[in-house]
Amino acid sequence: MSDDITALYRAILAKEKGTIFKDWGGKLSVALAFPNQYRLGMSNLGLQIVYRILNERTDVVAERFFLPEGREMAIYLRSRGSLVSLESQMPLSNFNLAAFSISFENDYPNVLQMLEMGKIPILSEERSENDPFIMAGGVASFLNPEPLAPFVDFFLLGEAEQNLHPFVDAFLEFGRNSVKRRDMLLHLARNVPGLYAPSLYDVGYKKNGTLKYFVPSIKDVPEKVKALHAPKGGFSDTGMPISCITTPDTEFGSKVLVEVGRGCGHACRFCAAGYVYRPPRVYGKSNLKEGVNTALKRCSQVGLVSPAVSDAPGIEELLGMICRHGGKFSVSSLRAESLTRGLLEHLKESGQKTIAIAPEAGSQRLRNIINK
């Protein structure tokens, strides 16, 4: 490993608050990989939720990997060294499991590039018993796992709050190093809801590229694999979804991200979030206040995340509370018809200078067609 990479990663870590460092002894080692740049990955609340859930377990150590960029990529190419983790600079191939969190289809090629840089065979059928298992999750996987099926050992479909713990329990139950890869895949497919192992299924397509058939190629695995969703009441077992690491080197600066709702009830026909995260869930006022208060204790800047933040119950009161505490906030999305004078005043008070309105189509007739 290059000393330049070590120095670069230590400089990145020095800017972070909330990083988790753990001893490896006797733990399941998980390489949590985001197939794009650090700046984008650390702006992703889903990645941070998975990082926290995994590292809260005493039997797991999870460390982060990102697609190298700029000088970092130049160092890797010059040294021809293996891709290493941010926390301990451990090679990707040394982990028991590499878990890719994939949010965008355009990142598919980056998954293959990171595997190649990690000295891991790209095709799942070419991996040996000594290679890590390659897992994928994230919203792009929920929508359609098939484009990455030849390269991924298994997909974990659904929301992390529901399926991560059952998956880790099943993986540890069967043993980390002493079983054949195929035996492990069979065990996981039979015992973990929402787990799809492509090598255990036959998939065919029509001439137009749509699915023709999807059938198990072996007995006793589910005929259909359904993504798991957290209950409509919320996520009480795993806590409010809040980012655990802050750093100025993200798209949102040093803000603590707080999820105020998941999914969207407006059902625009072009919206992936509205389709994948059904049913829509919005937290109650008390939960939202608790989450924001927790965030304000760590940082004066809060980022509120949801497909439609202005739909959250008591949103004006919540924004007013942030301002009264001397905090600043940003919002991920607003709907024009739910904007109020009070909400706009709080946005102005927090220093927001502009908002974007997306009508999506040039006429109401077209908006009706796409259910906007």
C-alpha positions in Angstrom: 0.0 0.0 0.0 1.3 3.5 -0.9 2.3 5.8 1.9 0.6 8.6 -0.1 -2.7 6.9 0.1 -2.3 6.4 3.9 -1.5 10.1 4.3 -4.4 11.1 2.0 -7.0 9.0 3.9 -5.7 10.2 7.3 -6.3 13.8 6.1 -9.8 12.9 5.1 -10.5 11.2 8.4 -9.2 14.2 10.4 -12.0 16.3 9.0 -14.7 13.9 10.0 -16.7 13.8 13.2 -18.4 10.6 14.3 -16.1 8.1 12.5 -16.3 4.6 13.9 -13.0 2.7 14.5 -13.2 -0.9 15.6 -10.9 -3.8 16.4 -11.2 -6.6 13.8 -10.7 -9.5 16.3 -13.4 -12.2 15.8 -15.8 -10.0 13.9 -17.5 -10.3 10.5 -15.6 -7.8 8.3 -17.8 -5.8 5.9 -16.4 -3.5 3.2 -19.2 -0.9 2.8 -18.7 0.4 -0.7 -20.2 3.4 -2.5 -19.5 3.3 -6.2 -18.8 6.9 -6.6 -16.7 9.7 -5.1 -16.3 10.3 -1.4 -18.1 13.7 -1.6 -21.2 12.0 -3.0 -21.1 8.9 -0.9 -20.9 10.8 2.4 -23.9 12.9 1.3 -25.9 9.7 1.0 -28.1 9.2 4.2 -28.8 5.6 3.2 -25.0 4.7 3.3 -24.7 6.4 6.7 -27.6 4.4 8.1 -26.1 1.1 7.0 -22.7 2.1 8.4 -24.3 2.9 11.8 -26.5 -0.2 11.9 -23.6 -2.5 11.1 -21.1 -1.0 13.5 -23.6 -0.9 16.4 -23.2 -4.7 16.4 -20.4 -6.1 18.5 -19.8 -8.9 16.1 -19.3 -6.7 12.9 -16.7 -4.3 11.8 -17.7 -2.2 8.7 -15.3 0.1 6.9 -15.9 2.4 3.9 -14.7 2.3 0.3 -15.3 4.9 -2.4 -14.3 5.2 -6.0 -11.0 7.0 -6.1 -10.8 10.3 -7.9 -8.1 12.9 -9.0 -4.8 12.6 -7.2 -6.1 9.6 -5.3 -6.8 7.6 -8.5 -3.4 8.7 -9.9 -1.6 7.2 -6.9 -3.5 3.9 -7.2 -2.7 3.7 -10.9 0.9 4.5 -10.4 1.5 2.1 -7.5 -0.9 -0.6 -8.9 -1.8 -1.2 -5.3 -5.1 -2.8 -4.1 -8.1 -0.6 -3.2 -8.0 -0.1 0.6 -10.6 1.0 3.2 -10.8 4.5 4.5 -10.7 3.6 8.2 -7.8 1.2 8.5 -6.4 1.0 4.9 -7.2 -2.7 4.7 -7.3 -4.2 1.2 -10.8 -4.9 -0.2 -9.9 -8.5 -0.8 -9.2 -9.0 3.0 -12.9 -8.5 4.0 -15.4 -11.3 4.4 -18.0 -9.4 2.5 -18.1 -6.4 0.2 -21.5 -4.6 0.3 -22.2 -2.1 -2.4 -24.8 0.6 -1.8 -26.0 1.6 -5.3 -28.3 4.6 -5.8 -27.9 5.3 -9.5 -27.7 3.2 -12.6 -24.8 5.3 -13.9 -22.7 3.9 -11.1 -22.9 0.3 -12.4 -19.6 0.5 -14.3 -18.0 2.0 -11.1 -18.8 -1.2 -9.2 -16.8 -3.2 -11.7 -13.9 -0.8 -11.6 -13.8 -1.0 -7.8 -13.8 -4.8 -7.9 -11.0 -4.7 -10.4 -9.0 -2.3 -8.3 -9.6 -4.5 -5.3 -8.1 -7.5 -7.1 -11.4 -9.4 -7.0 -12.7 -11.2 -10.1 -15.4 -9.2 -11.8 -17.7 -12.2 -12.7 -19.2 -14.0 -9.7 -18.7 -17.4 -11.3 -14.9 -16.8 -11.5 -14.5 -16.1 -7.7 -12.7 -18.6 -5.5 -13.4 -19.7 -2.0 -10.8 -17.1 -0.8 -12.6 -14.1 -2.3 -15.1 -11.9 -0.4 -18.8 -12.4 -1.1 -20.1 -9.5 -3.2 -23.4 -8.1 -2.1 -25.4 -5.2 -3.5 -28.3 -3.1 -2.1 -29.7 0.4 -2.5 -32.6 1.9 -4.5 -31.1 1.0 -7.9 -31.0 -2.7 -6.9 -34.7 -2.5 -5.7 -35.7 -1.2 -9.1 -33.9 -3.9 -11.1 -31.0 -6.1 -9.9 -30.6 -7.9 -13.3 -28.0 -5.6 -15.0 -25.5 -6.5 -12.2 -26.6 -10.1 -11.7 -23.5 -11.6 -13.4 -21.2 -9.6 -11.1 -22.9 -9.9 -7.7 -23.1 -12.9 -5.5 -26.4 -11.8 -3.9 -28.6 -8.8 -3.6 -30.3 -7.7 -0.3 -33.5 -6.1 -1.5 -35.4 -3.7 0.8 -34.7 -1.3 3.6 -31.7 -1.7 5.8 -33.7 -1.4 9.0 -35.6 -4.5 8.2 -33.1 -6.9 6.5 -29.6 -6.1 7.7 -29.8 -7.8 11.1 -31.5 -11.0 9.8 -28.9 -11.2 7.1 -25.9 -10.8 9.4 -27.4 -13.3 11.9 -27.8 -15.9 9.1 -24.3 -15.2 7.7 -22.7 -15.7 11.1 -24.8 -18.7 11.9 -23.4 -20.6 9.0 -19.8 -19.6 9.5 -17.6 -17.0 7.8 -14.6 -19.0 6.5 -15.3 -22.7 6.7 -18.1 -23.3 4.2 -18.2 -23.5 0.4 -19.5 -20.4 -1.4 -22.4 -22.2 -2.9 -23.5 -23.7 0.4 -23.5 -20.2 1.9 -25.6 -18.8 -0.9 -28.1 -21.6 -0.5 -28.3 -21.1 3.2 -28.8 -17.3 2.8 -31.4 -17.6 0.0 -33.4 -20.1 2.1 -33.2 -18.2 5.4 -33.0 -14.4 4.6 -36.2 -12.7 3.3 -35.4 -10.3 0.5 -32.1 -12.0 -0.5 -31.7 -12.8 -4.2 -28.7 -14.9 -5.3 -28.7 -14.8 -9.2 -26.8 -18.0 -9.6 -29.7 -19.9 -8.0 -32.3 -18.7 -10.6 -32.9 -19.0 -14.3 -33.9 -15.7 -15.9 -35.1 -15.2 -19.5 -36.0 -12.2 -21.5 -38.3 -11.3 -24.4 -37.0 -9.8 -27.6 -37.9 -6.3 -26.3 -35.7 -6.9 -23.2 -38.5 -7.3 -20.7 -38.7 -10.3 -18.3 -40.0 -13.5 -19.8 -39.5 -15.9 -16.8 -37.9 -16.0 -13.4 -37.7 -19.4 -11.9 -35.5 -21.1 -9.2 -32.8 -23.5 -10.7 -32.6 -25.4 -7.4 -35.2 -26.7 -4.8 -36.2 -25.0 -1.6 -35.4 -21.4 -2.6 -38.2 -18.8 -2.8 -40.0 -18.7 -6.1 -40.3 -14.9 -5.7 -38.0 -12.5 -3.8 -39.8 -9.6 -2.3 -38.0 -6.4 -1.0 -38.6 -5.8 2.7 -39.9 -2.4 4.0 -39.8 -0.9 7.4 -43.3 -0.8 9.1 -45.6 2.2 8.5 -45.2 3.2 12.1 -41.5 4.0 11.7 -38.2 2.7 12.7 -38.3 2.5 16.5 -36.1 -0.6 16.7 -33.2 1.1 14.9 -33.7 4.7 15.8 -34.4 7.8 13.7 -32.5 7.9 10.4 -29.8 10.5 11.1 -26.3 10.7 9.6 -23.7 9.6 12.1 -20.7 11.2 10.4 -20.3 14.9 9.5 -17.6 16.4 7.3 -17.2 19.6 5.3 -16.2 17.5 2.3 -19.8 16.6 1.2 -22.4 18.2 -1.1 -24.2 19.5 2.0 -21.2 20.7 4.0 -21.1 19.8 7.7 -24.8 19.3 8.1 -26.4 16.5 10.1 -29.0 14.9 7.8 -32.3 13.9 9.3 -34.9 11.9 7.4 -38.4 13.4 8.0 -40.2 10.9 5.8 -39.7 8.0 3.4 -41.6 7.4 0.2 -44.2 9.8 -1.2 -48.0 9.6 -1.4 -48.3 11.7 -4.5 -47.4 8.8 -6.8 -45.9 10.7 -9.7 -45.5 8.0 -12.4 -41.9 9.0 -13.2 -40.6 8.9 -9.6 -38.5 6.0 -8.4 -38.7 7.1 -4.7 -42.5 7.1 -4.8 -42.5 3.6 -6.4 -39.8 1.8 -4.4 -40.5 3.1 -0.9 -44.2 2.1 -0.6 -46.1 2.6 1.6 -45.1 6.3 2.2 -44.1 6.9 5.8 -43.9 10.2 7.6 -42.7 10.5 11.2 -44.9 12.0 13.9 -44.2 15.4 15.4 -42.6 14.0 18.6 -40.2 11.8 16.6 -39.2 14.7 14.3 -38.5 17.0 17.2 -36.5 14.3 18.9 -34.5 13.7 15.7 -33.8 17.4 15.1 -32.9 18.1 18.7 -30.4 15.2 18.5 -29.0 16.7 15.3 -28.7 20.2 16.8 -26.7 18.9 19.8 -24.1 17.8 17.3 -24.2 20.6 14.8 -26.0 23.9 14.2 -26.8 23.0 10.6 -29.5 20.4 9.8 -30.4 18.9 6.4 -34.0 17.6 6.3 -34.4 14.7 3.8 -37.6 13.5 2.2 -39.2 13.3 -1.3 -41.6 16.0 0.0 -40.3 17.7 3.2 -43.2 20.2 3.2 -45.7 17.3 3.7 -44.2 16.5 7.1 -46.7 17.1 10.0 -45.9 20.3 11.9 -43.1 21.3 9.5 -43.5 25.0 10.2 -43.2 24.4 13.9 -40.2 22.2 13.4 -38.4 24.8 11.2 -39.2 27.5 13.7 -37.7 25.4 16.5 -34.5 25.1 14.5 -34.3 28.8 14.0 -35.1 29.6 17.6 -32.1 27.4 18.6 -29.9 29.4 16.4 -29.6 26.7 13.9 -29.7 26.6 10.1 -31.5 24.1 7.9 -31.8 23.0 4.3 -34.5 20.9 2.7 -34.1 18.3 0.0 -37.5 18.8 -1.7 -40.6 21.0 -1.5 -44.0 20.8 -3.3 -45.4 24.1 -4.6 -48.9 23.5 -3.4 -47.8 22.8 0.2 -45.7 26.0 0.5 -47.1 28.5 3.1 -46.0 32.0 4.1 -44.7 30.7 7.4 -42.6 28.0 5.8 -41.2 30.6 3.3 -40.4 32.9 6.2 -38.4 30.2 8.0 -36.5 29.4 4.8 -35.6 33.0 4.4 -34.6 33.2 8.1 -32.3 30.3 7.6 -30.5 32.0 4.8 -32.1 30.1 1.9 -32.0 32.5 -1.1 -33.6 30.5 -3.8 -36.0 27.5 -4.3 -36.6 25.5 -7.5 -40.1 24.6 -8.7 -40.3 21.7 -11.1 -43.7 21.6 -13.0 -42.3 18.6 -15.0 -44.5 19.4 -18.0 -45.7 22.4 -20.0 -49.5 21.9 -19.4 -51.8 20.7 -16.8 -53.1 18.0 -19.2 -49.6 16.5 -19.5 -49.1 16.8 -15.7 -52.3 14.8 -15.2 -51.0 12.1 -17.6 -47.9 11.6 -15.5 -49.8 12.1 -12.3 -47.8 15.1 -11.3 
